[in-house]
């Protein structure tokens, strides 16, 4: 039984796509603890539309926040405060893919961040990176923060166009394992998600 928390080096770098690929590959359950905004087209609904196996169960979010903002601010505008003690991993026997919100330093309340949630859940991380100017810095900072918090890192998945030199440096400097490369898709559908999983080393 595998359990992974999918986080990224920033926002909008493909966590949901990678979560769909891994959910389909492992026939795992999926859980997004905190959805901030876009409730009608939430990440859970996106995942449901991208997987085709009959085994996956998509578990309800612990928090469904109405504004597409940082979770701490969205919660404040909704008149609530995110309490990490109320975010409990579903009690299941299947593998589980957990998708975070934004990057590791995204605030959940006035004192706690996404990385505090990961530490509390005591779960292994898969880091999603993407090649752009500055991504070496963002990726290595994320890796160092995980090490600082003593959170186990399964490896990195690079999403999007390949940059061999950036990836080479990140991997040799950090000594973190590359789990795979997901190419840029002009159209994302169930067939693409299923085929992309074949190249992921899990």
Secondary structure, DSSP 8 states (H G I E B T S, - for coil): --EEEEEESSSSSSHHHHHHHHHHHHT-EEE-SEEES-GGG-HHHHHHHH---SS--EE--SEEESSSS-HHHHHHHTT----GGG------SS-EEEEEEEETT-BSSSS-BHHHHHHHHT-EEEEEE--STTHHHHHHHHHHHHHHTT--EEEEEEESS--HHHHHHHHHHH---EEEEE---SS--HHHHHHHGGGS--
